[in-house]
Amino acid sequence: MIPTLEWLPTGVNFLDQTKLPLEETYVLATDYKQVATVIRDMIVRGAPAIGVSAAMGMAIGIDRSTATTLSALTEEVALIAKILAETRPTAVNLFWGIDEIRNLYIELAAKNTPIAEIKSAVVAKARRMYDEDIAACKQMGAHGASLLPKEGTVLTHCNAGALATCGYGSALGVIRSAIARGHKIDVFADETRPFLQGARLTAWELMKDNIPTTVLCDNMAASLMRQGRIQAVIVGADRIAANGDVANKIGTYGVAILAKEHNIPFYVAAPWSTLDLQTATGDSIPIEQRDAREVTHSNGKQMTPHGVAIENPAFDVTPAKYVTAIITERGVLTAPYNQSIRIMAKQTEPELTAV
């Protein structure tokens, strides 16, 4: 299992994804402000991993607080949540992770629980969320494996693998599960400009698992689809609206349109925590704008003229009509998504088991 992040007695340890694939180094966050920096700077990235990282940020902030009264600690919890919430606005898992710990804190504080017991409880909760994320990824893999071709090439965009989760992966977890069941699959990984999550991260982790992988420039998919060289597309998500619209890494929308044109199934794999039932459509999903330098520079070298305008949205929204199915740990959703999501939301949350 690739160690994306880990709770240690000394702090939260993160694999530095900005240094991959050539260097495997770790960043130890010893307080919640450092966790916020790790999330903002994309040392850790991927919606599920961001969610659990935020939970651990809340937990470490509470655990290491020097507040001696519940009223003082409550004020500090509000500040911790605010700072973490300002890091990556598109990934709804960020707010889910914050709320899971904050809600537990509010519940315990309302009962005048001793501060020491509160600290122990929030740390235990954050650590359980880590384990539950891995179990959810394996359940996604079990639900989605049969959707992938028995033999052929699957295209993926960005990185929705072990590196984007606490382990195993969402979209790449489905691929891993299919291969474990005997499917003969190889992978085309879009490079995913400008941060190159596909070229750097997806290729790195799939090669670690000896899964045949070919990196593509982002503008190559259409030609290869026309040649019949791609049998399915599977991606992750950072937020899924109540109608099935999907926010994912910039460029996903274009891949979905191409898949529709060429009659290729387009699957989205994401944990249930990525579904935002409070957001009616993708039009209301906030899109993070990132630093222009990610576009203007490559490996520290400037690639564009001085002073040129830069547009750098980190995500785009794929309308639900382009999505063949959404794979979650609870099961597979199909259109009409506003109905299937609502029905699944009413079901009792299943107990997650390792697959």
C-alpha positions as CSV (number, residue, x, y, z in Angstrom):
1,M,0.0,0.0,0.0
2,I,1.5,3.4,-1.0
3,P,1.7,5.5,2.2
4,T,0.0,8.7,1.1
5,L,-0.5,10.0,4.6
6,E,-0.1,8.5,8.1
7,W,-0.9,9.6,11.7
8,L,2.2,9.3,13.8
9,P,2.8,10.2,17.5
10,T,4.9,13.1,16.2
11,G,2.4,14.4,13.7
12,V,0.8,13.7,10.4
13,N,3.3,12.4,7.8
14,F,2.6,13.1,4.1
15,L,4.3,11.7,1.0
16,D,5.4,14.8,-0.8
17,Q,3.6,14.4,-4.1
18,T,5.3,17.5,-5.6
19,K,8.6,15.6,-5.6
20,L,7.3,12.5,-7.4
21,P,8.1,10.6,-9.5
22,L,11.9,11.1,-9.0
23,E,12.1,11.6,-5.3
24,E,10.2,9.9,-2.5
25,T,10.3,12.2,0.5
26,Y,7.9,13.0,3.4
27,V,6.7,16.1,5.1
28,L,5.8,15.9,8.8
29,A,3.0,18.3,9.8
30,T,3.1,18.9,13.6
31,D,0.2,21.3,13.8
32,Y,-3.0,22.2,11.9
33,K,-1.5,25.2,10.2
34,Q,1.2,22.9,8.6
35,V,-1.6,20.5,7.6
36,A,-3.3,23.4,5.9
37,T,-0.1,24.3,4.0
38,V,0.4,20.7,2.9
39,I,-3.2,20.7,1.4
40,R,-2.9,24.1,-0.2
41,D,0.5,23.4,-1.8
42,M,-0.7,20.0,-3.1
43,I,1.9,18.1,-1.2
44,V,-1.2,15.9,-0.6
45,R,-4.0,16.1,-3.2
46,G,-7.0,14.1,-4.5
47,A,-10.4,14.7,-2.9
48,P,-10.6,11.6,-0.6
49,A,-7.0,12.2,0.7
50,I,-7.8,15.9,1.2
51,G,-10.9,15.0,3.2
52,V,-9.0,12.7,5.6
53,S,-6.1,15.1,5.8
54,A,-8.5,17.9,6.8
55,A,-9.9,15.6,9.5
56,M,-6.5,14.9,10.8
57,G,-5.7,18.6,10.7
58,M,-8.8,19.2,12.9
59,A,-7.8,16.4,15.2
60,I,-4.2,17.5,15.6
61,G,-5.3,21.1,16.2
62,I,-7.6,20.0,19.0
63,D,-5.2,17.4,20.4
64,R,-2.3,19.9,20.7
65,S,-4.4,22.9,21.9
66,T,-3.3,24.4,25.2
67,A,-6.9,25.6,26.0
68,T,-7.9,24.8,29.5
69,T,-11.6,25.5,29.2
70,L,-14.3,24.3,26.8
71,S,-15.2,27.8,25.8
72,A,-11.6,28.6,24.8
73,L,-11.2,25.4,23.0
74,T,-14.5,26.0,21.1
75,E,-13.2,29.3,19.8
76,E,-10.0,27.6,18.7
77,V,-11.9,24.8,16.9
78,A,-13.8,27.5,14.9
79,L,-10.4,29.0,13.9
80,I,-8.9,25.7,12.9
81,A,-11.9,24.8,10.8
82,K,-11.8,28.3,9.1
83,I,-8.1,28.0,8.2
84,L,-8.5,24.4,6.8
85,A,-11.6,25.4,4.8
86,E,-9.7,28.1,2.9
87,T,-7.2,25.7,1.4
88,R,-8.9,23.9,-1.6
89,P,-12.5,25.1,-2.2
90,T,-13.6,22.7,-5.0
91,A,-13.1,19.4,-3.2
92,V,-16.2,18.9,-1.1
93,N,-14.4,16.1,0.8
94,L,-12.4,18.9,2.5
95,F,-15.5,20.3,4.2
96,W,-16.8,16.7,4.9
97,G,-13.5,15.9,6.7
98,I,-13.7,19.2,8.7
99,D,-17.3,18.6,9.6
100,E,-16.9,15.0,10.7
101,I,-14.4,16.1,13.4
102,R,-16.1,19.4,14.3
103,N,-19.5,17.8,14.7
104,L,-18.0,15.2,17.0
105,Y,-16.4,17.9,19.0
106,I,-19.7,19.9,19.3
107,E,-21.5,16.8,20.4
108,L,-18.9,16.0,23.1
109,A,-18.5,19.6,24.3
110,A,-22.3,19.9,24.7
111,K,-22.1,17.0,27.2
112,N,-19.3,18.9,29.1
113,T,-16.9,16.0,28.3
114,P,-13.5,16.5,29.8
115,I,-11.0,18.0,27.4
116,A,-8.7,15.1,27.6
117,E,-11.4,12.7,26.5
118,I,-12.4,15.0,23.7
119,K,-8.9,15.0,22.4
120,S,-8.7,11.2,22.5
121,A,-12.0,10.9,20.7
122,V,-11.3,13.2,17.8
123,V,-7.9,11.6,17.2
124,A,-9.5,8.1,17.2
125,K,-12.2,9.4,14.8
126,A,-9.7,10.8,12.3
127,R,-7.7,7.6,12.4
128,R,-10.9,5.5,11.7
129,M,-11.6,7.8,8.8
130,Y,-8.3,6.8,7.3
131,D,-9.1,3.1,7.6
132,E,-12.6,3.7,6.3
133,D,-11.3,5.4,3.2
134,I,-9.2,2.4,2.2
135,A,-12.1,0.1,2.8
136,A,-14.3,2.4,0.6
137,C,-11.8,2.3,-2.2
138,K,-11.7,-1.5,-2.2
139,Q,-15.5,-1.6,-2.2
140,M,-15.6,0.8,-5.2
141,G,-13.2,-1.6,-6.9
142,A,-15.4,-4.5,-6.2
143,H,-18.5,-2.7,-7.5
144,G,-16.8,-1.3,-10.6
145,A,-14.5,-4.0,-11.8
146,S,-17.1,-5.8,-14.0
147,L,-17.8,-2.5,-15.9
148,L,-14.3,-2.4,-17.4
149,P,-13.4,-4.5,-20.5
150,K,-12.2,-8.0,-20.1
151,E,-9.4,-7.0,-22.4
152,G,-8.3,-3.6,-23.7
153,T,-7.1,-0.2,-22.9
154,V,-8.6,2.2,-20.3
155,L,-7.9,5.9,-20.4
156,T,-7.7,7.9,-17.2
157,H,-7.2,11.6,-16.5
158,C,-5.3,13.2,-13.6
159,N,-4.6,10.8,-10.7
160,A,-7.4,9.1,-8.9
161,G,-5.3,6.4,-7.4
162,A,-3.7,5.4,-4.1
163,L,-2.0,8.8,-4.1
164,A,-5.4,10.6,-4.2
165,T,-6.8,8.6,-1.4
166,C,-5.5,6.9,1.8
167,G,-4.7,3.9,-0.3
168,Y,-5.7,1.7,-3.2
169,G,-7.5,4.4,-5.1
170,S,-10.9,5.3,-6.6
171,A,-10.6,5.2,-10.4
172,L,-7.3,3.3,-10.3
173,G,-8.7,1.1,-7.6
174,V,-11.4,-0.1,-10.0
175,I,-8.6,-0.8,-12.5
176,R,-6.6,-2.7,-9.9
177,S,-9.7,-4.7,-8.9
178,A,-10.5,-5.6,-12.5
179,I,-6.9,-6.8,-13.1
180,A,-7.0,-8.8,-9.9
181,R,-10.1,-10.5,-11.3
182,G,-8.2,-11.5,-14.5
183,H,-9.0,-8.6,-16.8
184,K,-6.2,-8.0,-19.2
185,I,-6.1,-4.2,-19.0
186,D,-3.4,-1.6,-19.9
187,V,-3.8,2.1,-19.1
188,F,-3.4,5.3,-21.1
189,A,-2.6,8.1,-18.6
190,D,-3.2,11.6,-19.7
191,E,-0.3,13.8,-18.7
192,T,-2.8,16.3,-17.2
193,R,-1.4,19.8,-17.6
194,P,-0.4,21.9,-16.0
195,F,0.5,20.0,-12.8
196,L,1.1,16.7,-14.6
197,Q,-0.7,14.4,-12.1
198,G,-1.0,11.8,-14.8
199,A,2.5,11.8,-16.1
200,R,4.1,12.1,-12.6
201,L,1.7,10.3,-10.3
202,T,-0.6,7.9,-12.1
203,A,2.3,6.5,-14.2
204,W,4.5,6.2,-11.1
205,E,2.0,4.2,-9.0
206,L,0.8,2.0,-11.8
207,M,4.3,1.1,-12.7
208,K,4.9,0.2,-9.0
209,D,2.1,-2.3,-9.4
210,N,3.5,-3.5,-12.8
211,I,0.3,-2.4,-14.6
212,P,1.2,-1.6,-18.3
213,T,1.0,2.2,-18.6
214,T,1.5,4.7,-21.4
215,V,1.5,8.4,-20.8
216,L,-0.3,10.6,-23.4
217,C,-0.2,14.3,-24.0
218,D,-3.6,15.7,-23.2
219,N,-4.4,16.4,-26.9
220,M,-3.9,12.8,-28.1
221,A,-7.1,11.1,-26.8
222,A,-9.3,12.0,-29.7
223,S,-7.1,10.5,-32.3
224,L,-6.6,7.3,-30.3
225,M,-10.3,7.0,-29.7
226,R,-11.0,7.3,-33.4
227,Q,-8.5,4.5,-34.0
228,G,-10.4,2.2,-31.6
229,R,-7.5,2.0,-29.2
230,I,-9.5,3.0,-26.1
231,Q,-12.3,0.8,-24.7
232,A,-13.3,2.8,-21.6
233,V,-12.5,5.9,-19.6
234,I,-12.5,6.1,-15.9
235,V,-11.8,9.2,-13.7
236,G,-12.2,10.3,-10.1
237,A,-14.1,13.4,-8.9
238,D,-13.6,16.3,-6.5
239,R,-17.3,17.1,-6.1
240,I,-20.5,15.5,-7.6
241,A,-23.6,17.6,-7.6
242,A,-27.1,16.2,-6.8
243,N,-27.9,15.9,-10.5
244,G,-24.8,13.9,-11.3
245,D,-22.7,16.8,-12.7
246,V,-19.0,16.0,-11.9
247,A,-16.2,18.4,-11.0
248,N,-12.8,16.9,-11.7
249,K,-9.4,18.0,-12.9
250,I,-9.4,20.5,-15.7
251,G,-9.6,18.6,-19.0
252,T,-12.0,15.9,-17.8
253,Y,-15.0,17.6,-19.6
254,G,-13.2,17.4,-22.9
255,V,-12.4,13.8,-22.5
256,A,-16.0,13.1,-21.6
257,I,-17.2,14.8,-24.8
258,L,-14.8,12.8,-26.9
259,A,-15.8,9.5,-25.2
260,K,-19.5,10.3,-26.0
261,E,-18.7,11.0,-29.6
262,H,-16.9,7.7,-30.0
263,N,-19.4,5.6,-28.0
264,I,-16.9,4.8,-25.3
265,P,-18.2,4.4,-21.7
266,F,-17.2,7.2,-19.4
267,Y,-17.1,6.2,-15.7
268,V,-16.6,8.2,-12.5
269,A,-15.3,6.5,-9.3
270,A,-15.6,8.4,-6.1
271,P,-16.5,7.8,-2.4
272,W,-19.9,8.8,-1.2
273,S,-18.4,11.7,0.7
274,T,-17.7,13.3,-2.7
275,L,-21.4,13.6,-3.5
276,D,-22.7,17.0,-2.5
277,L,-26.4,16.7,-2.1
278,Q,-26.7,20.4,-1.1
279,T,-25.4,21.5,-4.6
280,A,-28.2,21.1,-7.2
281,T,-26.0,21.3,-10.3
282,G,-22.5,21.7,-11.4
283,D,-23.0,25.3,-12.2
284,S,-22.9,26.0,-8.4
285,I,-19.6,24.2,-7.8
286,P,-16.8,26.7,-7.0
287,I,-13.8,26.3,-9.2
288,E,-10.4,26.9,-7.7
289,Q,-8.1,29.2,-9.6
290,R,-4.4,28.4,-9.0
291,D,-1.2,30.3,-9.4
292,A,-0.3,31.4,-12.9
293,R,3.3,30.1,-12.4
294,E,2.0,26.5,-12.7
295,V,1.3,27.4,-16.4
296,T,4.1,29.8,-17.1
297,H,6.9,27.6,-15.8
298,S,8.0,24.0,-16.1
299,N,10.7,22.6,-13.8
300,G,11.5,26.2,-12.8
301,K,12.0,27.4,-16.4
302,Q,9.7,30.0,-17.8
303,M,7.9,28.8,-20.9
304,T,5.7,31.8,-21.8
305,P,6.4,35.5,-22.7
306,H,6.7,38.0,-19.8
307,G,3.4,39.6,-19.0
308,V,1.1,37.3,-20.9
309,A,-2.3,36.7,-19.4
310,I,-2.8,33.2,-17.8
311,E,-6.0,31.3,-17.0
312,N,-5.5,28.4,-14.6
313,P,-8.7,26.8,-13.3
314,A,-7.8,23.6,-11.5
315,F,-11.1,21.9,-12.3
316,D,-13.9,21.8,-14.9
317,V,-17.5,20.4,-14.7
318,T,-18.7,17.4,-16.8
319,P,-22.5,17.5,-17.2
320,A,-24.2,14.3,-16.1
321,K,-25.4,13.5,-19.6
322,Y,-21.8,12.5,-20.5
323,V,-21.4,10.1,-17.5
324,T,-22.2,6.4,-18.1
325,A,-22.1,5.5,-14.4
326,I,-20.8,6.7,-11.1
327,I,-19.1,4.1,-9.0
328,T,-19.3,4.5,-5.2
329,E,-18.6,2.2,-2.2
330,R,-22.4,1.9,-1.8
331,G,-22.9,0.7,-5.4
332,V,-23.1,1.9,-9.0
333,L,-25.3,4.9,-9.9
334,T,-26.8,5.4,-13.4
335,A,-29.0,8.0,-15.0
336,P,-31.3,9.7,-14.2
337,Y,-28.8,10.6,-11.4
338,N,-31.1,13.0,-9.6
339,Q,-33.2,10.0,-8.8
340,S,-30.6,7.3,-8.3
341,I,-28.5,9.5,-6.0
342,R,-31.6,10.4,-3.9
343,I,-32.6,6.8,-3.6
344,M,-29.1,5.7,-2.6
345,A,-28.8,8.6,-0.1
346,K,-31.9,7.2,1.7
347,Q,-30.4,3.8,2.1
348,T,-28.7,2.9,5.3
349,E,-24.9,3.4,5.0
350,P,-23.4,-0.1,4.5
351,E,-20.7,-1.5,6.7
352,L,-17.4,-1.4,4.8
353,T,-15.4,-4.6,4.6
354,A,-12.1,-5.3,3.0
355,V,-12.4,-6.9,-0.4
